Amino acid sequence: MTTTPHPHLALLREAQDRALESEGIPMVLALLDHRVGTGAERAAHAEGQRLAAAMDDVRGALLPGHRGSDLGATTAVLQAVSYADFGRLP
């Protein structure tokens, strides 16, 4: 009997099945220009909160018992979230 995987697990599998040598590696990157003022700072903070919430959601769904210092789990979460954030939505 085959069951449909959780959407976050399907997302992680899809992200890991990519041919990174030809497609590149999506990464989460935030830049902040402190010369712009508080509006840009608020926007950057909101974007950071959105990405952090997405990472918490994926981590909670896929790896609820992992240690915070588990680099493999952190890498998997970053891989899935950055893949989704660059155009592939779960």
C-alpha positions in Angstrom: 0.0 0.0 0.0 1.4 3.3 -1.1 0.5 6.5 0.8 1.0 10.1 -0.3 3.9 11.6 1.6 3.4 14.8 3.7 3.8 17.9 1.4 7.0 19.0 3.2 8.5 15.5 2.7 7.6 15.6 -1.0 9.2 19.1 -1.2 12.4 17.8 0.4 12.6 14.8 -1.9 12.0 17.0 -4.9 14.7 19.5 -3.8 17.1 16.6 -3.2 16.4 15.0 -6.6 17.7 18.0 -8.5 20.8 17.9 -10.6 22.8 20.5 -8.7 25.7 20.4 -11.0 23.5 21.8 -13.9 20.7 23.6 -12.0 22.7 25.4 -9.3 22.0 25.5 -5.6 19.2 27.9 -4.3 20.2 29.6 -1.0 18.5 31.8 1.5 20.2 35.2 1.5 19.1 38.5 3.1 20.8 41.9 2.5 20.0 45.0 4.4 21.1 48.5 3.4 21.2 50.5 6.6 21.4 53.7 4.6 17.8 53.4 3.4 16.0 53.8 6.7 13.5 52.1 8.9 11.1 51.1 6.1 13.7 48.8 4.5 14.7 47.5 7.9 11.1 46.6 8.7 10.7 44.9 5.3 13.9 42.9 5.8 12.8 41.9 9.3 9.4 40.8 8.0 11.1 38.7 5.2 13.3 37.1 7.8 10.4 36.3 10.0 8.6 34.7 7.0 11.6 32.5 6.2 12.1 31.6 9.9 8.4 30.5 10.2 8.8 28.4 7.0 11.8 26.7 8.4 10.1 26.1 11.7 7.1 24.6 9.8 9.2 22.3 7.7 11.5 21.3 10.6 8.4 20.5 12.8 6.8 18.4 10.1 9.9 16.4 9.0 12.2 16.4 12.0 10.2 17.0 15.2 12.7 15.4 17.5 16.0 16.6 16.0 18.7 18.3 18.1 19.2 22.0 17.3 22.9 21.2 16.7 22.1 18.5 14.1 23.8 19.9 11.0 22.2 17.3 8.7 18.7 18.3 9.8 19.4 22.0 9.5 20.8 21.5 6.0 17.8 19.5 4.9 15.4 22.2 6.2 17.4 25.0 4.5 17.5 23.0 1.3 13.7 22.5 1.2 12.8 26.0 2.3 15.2 27.7 -0.1 14.0 25.5 -3.0 10.4 26.5 -2.3 11.3 30.2 -1.8 12.9 30.3 -5.2 9.7 29.4 -7.0 8.7 25.9 -6.1 5.7 26.1 -3.7 4.7 23.1 -1.6 
